[in-house]
């Protein structure tokens, strides 16, 4: 990293000059490869984090409407997955444009504990009334596509520097299942805990975000480092929460913002092969209205429905390594 920032400081003045010149025409220091290039990358990817799903606030059913505290209930769904990611990237002849598609999948049998919390609100403040933990499994899939334009592409000898602007779209699909749980009653400690077996809750979420992206890249010799910042003010999450034991199905369509920061390093082994590793941090916050309906059980007559505010917050850390084939 010291080499990265030292080189950046040394050439920052020149890079700004090239940025201005690039508006009028090709960079004086840019070197064409003479042909387009494909990179095919495959490797393992690990993800840690949590997707938090909360309800409360404005409530209404077919008879009444009222304002409740927020939140009255929260589910924390864990992410502890290890999967495989594949990417394909095409670079134009002059290196000004690149297009990339990627897919990832991580079916995970054991995925940590789901935590379910409910609160009562009294004159003394918020009181945790019910708390439970359940074992979870998770199935994670993702697909992404993006295009980038490199207005700054400078190279001299073994040193290089570039800046890119990009547009992209990513969809992540999660399917969680909670089983074998224990439930406590913190506000009533004399009540013994309940236990259950089998499926308790299933939760699915489809997360979409079209984004704009800024990429910076710098290298010397076979080494290069890069960073990417992607932001989406129009992120969307559609979720479905099936409380199997209670016979209640909830669905919501939520909107909000997403931000993602990625840092990576690449080592060119030969002209045809390279290795890459990196880390990424993704943050989601979306809000909407959840539609709830009873389909079985003792909670009420089947078909009874109500609406309540919902907020989803997700924080994920990704770590990956990949082998790259260049041709």
C-alpha positions, 0 to 999 in steps of 0.5 A: 500500500505504501508503494501505491500511495507513493506512486499516486502522489508522484503522478497525481499532477500528471494524471489531472493533466491527462484527464483534461487532455482525454476530453479532446482525444486519446492520451499521449501516454496510453498504449494500445494492445492492438487487440481486444482482451478477455479475462475469465475469473473463477474462485471462492468467495466468502460472505459474512454479515446480517440482514435485519428486518424490522416492523412497526410504525404505521399499522392498519387493518380492515377496521382500524389504523394506528401509529405503533412504536418502531420497531415492535419486532426484529429478525436478524438473519445471518450471512456466513456463506462460502461459495463460488464466483465467476466473472467474464470481462471484455476490454476494447482495443484501446482499453477505453471500455470494458464490459463485465458479467458475473455470477455467484452461488453459495448454498450453505447448510449451516449458517449461524443463528437467526435472532427474533426479538419482540418489544413492548413499550411502557411508561418505563420505556422499551421492554424486550418481551420475547426473544428466540434463536433458531438454527438457519440454512441459507441459499445465496445467488447473485448476478451482475452486469456493468460497463465502464469508460476509462477517461484517464488511462496513463502508462509509462514504463512499468507504472500505470494509472487509470480512472473509470466511470461505470454503470451497472446492475446487480441482483442478489437472491437470499433464501433462509430457513430457520429450524430447531429454535428456543424462545425466552420471555425476558420480561416474564422470567418465571415463564420457562422457555419454549423449544420446537423442532422442524421449520419455524420461519422462512425468509426470502429477499430479492435485492436489486440495485442499478448503480453508478461506479467510480474505479481507480487503478494503479500498478507497477510491474506485475502488481496492480491495486484497484478500488471501486465505489458503487452507489445506488439511490434507487435500490429495491428489496422484495421480501417474503416472510413465512412464519410457518408455526403461526401460519402468517405470510408477509410480503413487502416491496421496499425502496432505498439506498445501497453503497458498496466499496471494493478493494482488490490486488492483482498479480500477473503471473504470465501474459495468459494468467493472473491471480486476484484477491479482494474485499468488499463491503455492501450496505443496504437500507430500504423501507416500505409497507409489509402486507400480512395475511393469515393462512392457517393456525390459531392467530385468527381466521384464514384470510385476515390481513393487515399492513405495517411499515417495514425497514430492511438493513443489510451489511455484508463483508465479502472476501474472494480470491480468483484465478484469471485467464487472459486471452 
